[in-house]
Amino acid sequence: MNAIHQISRQSHQHGMVLLLCLIFMTSMTLLSLTAATDTITQTQLAANLRDAERARHNGQLSLQWLEQWLFGKKGTAPENCSASCTGFFAHPADSLDYNLQSESLAWWTSQGYEVGLDPETGARLASIGTAGIDPTIWIIQSLHRSPASADGSTPQLDWYRILVRSTGRSANTVSVIESVVKVGWSGTSAAAIPANRVAWQELR
C-alpha cells in the first residue's frame, strides 16, 4: 500500500514539474516574441526617422541652391501670373493657400518647377534635389514689391515666398520648407543688387 502511495506521489510531483516547465517555456516564448516585436518596431522607427531626416536635408539643400540661383539672376523681375504663363513666373500675392504641405505631388508639379532645372529653358543646371523617390519641386510666390526710385539710385525690391517639397526614399516621407527672401532687380544695369533670406520655417 505504501509503495502504491509513493508511486502516486512521485507521478504527481513529475506532473507538477512538467506543468511548471510548460509555464516557464510559454513565458520565455512570449518574452522572446515581445522582444522581437519591439526590436522590429524600433528598427522601423529608426528607419522612418532616417528617411525623414533625408527628406529634410534634401529640401534644405534644394532651398539653398534655389536662393543662390535666384540671387544670381540679373535683369528684370519674373512675371507675376498663374501657372499658364510661359517662362519663369511667380504666383501673385494671395493666390496660394498658406497650408500647402498636404497637397499632392501632381499639384506641386502643376504649380512649380523641378529643382535643378532651369525654369526658362528646361535645361538641367544641377543634380540638387535628386536624393528622394519623387522629384523635388519648388514654388515661388510674390509677396510685396517696392518700385525702383525715379533717379535709379534704388533698385526695384521684391519679397518672395519660396516653398520646396522634397521626399526621402518613401513617397510618404515628405518635407516642405518655406523661406521668404528679398531680391533687388537692376533691370539692364550691372550694379550690385541686394538679396538675402528674411525668414525660414519647416512646414512639414
C-alpha positions as MATLAB code, in Angstrom:
seq = 'MNAIHQISRQSHQHGMVLLLCLIFMTSMTLLSLTAATDTITQTQLAANLRDAERARHNGQLSLQWLEQWLFGKKGTAPENCSASCTGFFAHPADSLDYNLQSESLAWWTSQGYEVGLDPETGARLASIGTAGIDPTIWIIQSLHRSPASADGSTPQLDWYRILVRSTGRSANTVSVIESVVKVGWSGTSAAAIPANRVAWQELR';
ca = [
       0.000    0.000    0.000;
       2.849    2.345    0.897;
       4.575    1.509   -2.416;
       1.446    2.388   -4.387;
       1.077    5.653   -2.455;
       4.734    6.517   -3.096;
       4.380    5.837   -6.828;
       1.268    8.044   -6.957;
       3.068   10.798   -5.101;
       6.064   10.641   -7.487;
       3.746   10.793  -10.508;
       2.040   13.859   -9.046;
       5.425   15.519   -8.479;
       6.533   14.731  -12.045;
       3.273   16.210  -13.347;
       3.808   19.417  -11.382;
       7.372   19.708  -12.688;
       6.117   19.227  -16.252;
       3.420   21.855  -15.741;
       5.935   24.334  -14.308;
       8.287   23.668  -17.246;
       5.463   24.303  -19.708;
       4.539   27.544  -17.949;
       8.185   28.643  -17.925;
       8.683   27.808  -21.599;
       5.474   29.610  -22.520;
       6.590   32.686  -20.584;
      10.008   32.637  -22.248;
       8.378   32.287  -25.682;
       6.095   35.261  -25.005;
       9.033   37.333  -23.763;
      11.037   36.424  -26.873;
       8.156   37.356  -29.158;
       7.677   40.663  -27.330;
      11.389   41.433  -27.572;
      11.442   40.555  -31.286;
       8.382   42.721  -31.950;
       9.925   45.592  -30.013;
      13.170   45.248  -31.979;
      11.296   45.306  -35.284;
       9.303   48.341  -34.164;
      12.424   50.182  -33.025;
      14.181   49.342  -36.295;
      11.223   50.645  -38.299;
      11.054   53.829  -36.223;
      14.773   54.407  -36.723;
      14.404   53.852  -40.471;
      11.486   56.301  -40.595;
      13.489   58.921  -38.695;
      16.455   58.476  -41.030;
      14.196   58.830  -44.064;
      12.535   61.935  -42.610;
      15.964   63.447  -41.993;
      16.981   62.561  -45.570;
      13.896   64.344  -46.938;
      14.537   67.370  -44.706;
      18.206   67.553  -45.696;
      17.264   67.208  -49.371;
      14.817   70.090  -49.007;
      17.303   72.326  -47.190;
      19.983   71.787  -49.842;
      17.435   72.468  -52.580;
      16.258   75.656  -50.892;
      19.815   76.952  -50.514;
      20.536   76.235  -54.167;
      17.309   77.936  -55.266;
      18.014   81.045  -53.246;
      21.506   81.338  -54.680;
      20.163   80.766  -58.191;
      17.527   83.466  -57.683;
      20.003   85.887  -56.075;
      22.329   85.433  -59.031;
      19.749   86.386  -61.641;
      20.114   89.794  -63.259;
      17.787   91.932  -65.283;
      14.076   92.257  -64.673;
      11.874   90.524  -62.127;
       9.908   87.415  -63.141;
       6.348   87.962  -64.274;
       3.602   87.599  -61.666;
       0.930   85.359  -63.150;
      -0.780   81.973  -62.970;
       0.651   78.598  -63.948;
      -0.418   79.169  -67.567;
       2.408   81.692  -68.049;
       5.400   80.721  -70.126;
       8.919   81.012  -68.819;
       9.837   81.853  -65.251;
       6.895   83.238  -63.284;
       5.953   83.963  -59.684;
       2.480   83.351  -58.308;
       0.765   86.626  -57.350;
       0.304   87.550  -53.695;
      -2.682   85.835  -52.020;
      -3.068   83.421  -54.946;
      -1.846   80.389  -52.999;
      -3.081   78.868  -49.782;
      -0.734   79.092  -46.807;
      -1.165   75.388  -45.965;
       0.323   73.644  -48.978;
       2.114   70.865  -47.111;
      -0.698   68.354  -47.696;
      -1.083   68.972  -51.433;
      -0.222   66.084  -53.784;
       2.908   65.805  -55.906;
       0.741   66.295  -59.023;
      -0.491   69.627  -57.666;
       3.040   70.801  -56.846;
       4.284   69.759  -60.277;
       1.484   71.708  -61.965;
       2.233   74.846  -59.945;
       6.023   74.927  -59.776;
       9.334   73.686  -61.120;
      11.642   70.765  -60.552;
      14.720   71.699  -58.548;
      17.883   71.682  -60.643;
      16.134   72.514  -63.922;
      16.211   75.972  -65.442;
      12.531   77.056  -65.380;
      13.039   79.118  -68.534;
      14.797   76.539  -70.717;
      14.245   73.193  -69.005;
      17.984   72.508  -69.073;
      19.447   70.740  -66.040;
      21.671   73.110  -64.106;
      22.437   70.865  -61.119;
      21.596   67.498  -59.566;
      20.347   69.096  -56.363;
      17.132   67.553  -55.027;
      17.519   64.142  -56.693;
      18.021   62.104  -53.480;
      14.311   61.410  -52.941;
      11.972   58.950  -54.601;
       9.970   61.855  -56.079;
      11.428   64.916  -57.826;
      11.914   67.911  -55.545;
       9.546   70.704  -56.587;
       9.669   74.397  -55.765;
       7.109   77.185  -55.993;
       7.722   80.909  -55.835;
       5.125   83.495  -54.856;
       5.394   87.286  -54.956;
       4.594   88.880  -51.589;
       5.459   92.557  -51.945;
       7.116   94.945  -54.405;
       8.912   98.213  -53.802;
       9.383  100.089  -57.118;
      12.750  101.493  -58.131;
      13.413  105.135  -57.384;
      12.920  107.645  -60.212;
      16.622  108.574  -60.279;
      17.707  104.916  -60.372;
      19.648  105.091  -57.127;
      17.466  102.395  -55.527;
      16.588   99.243  -57.491;
      13.227   97.560  -57.547;
      12.880   95.298  -54.493;
      10.698   92.205  -54.389;
       9.863   89.958  -51.449;
       9.179   86.341  -52.419;
       7.871   83.271  -50.661;
       9.727   80.142  -51.800;
       8.364   76.679  -50.988;
      10.204   73.398  -51.540;
       8.647   69.907  -51.437;
      11.088   67.009  -51.117;
      10.844   63.323  -50.226;
      13.011   60.576  -48.796;
      13.210   57.014  -50.093;
       9.470   56.675  -49.461;
       6.781   58.740  -51.175;
       5.085   59.055  -47.782;
       8.119   60.786  -46.257;
       7.562   64.391  -47.304;
       9.315   67.566  -46.178;
       8.006   71.037  -47.024;
      10.218   74.039  -46.281;
       9.371   77.692  -46.750;
      11.560   80.779  -46.878;
      10.947   84.468  -47.503;
      13.639   86.281  -49.471;
      14.254   89.850  -50.592;
      15.659   90.353  -54.085;
      16.660   93.532  -55.854;
      16.320   93.787  -59.637;
      18.726   96.008  -61.516;
      16.994   95.954  -64.891;
      19.651   96.484  -67.543;
      22.133   97.828  -65.008;
      25.087   95.736  -63.900;
      25.152   97.361  -60.476;
      25.219   95.167  -57.374;
      21.755   94.476  -56.006;
      20.660   93.382  -52.513;
      19.484   89.808  -51.982;
      19.043   87.884  -48.752;
      16.846   85.483  -46.787;
      14.399   87.229  -44.467;
      12.674   84.255  -42.775;
      12.608   80.460  -42.812;
      10.426   77.684  -41.415;
       9.705   73.986  -41.856;
       6.033   73.305  -42.598;
       6.178   69.508  -42.706;
];
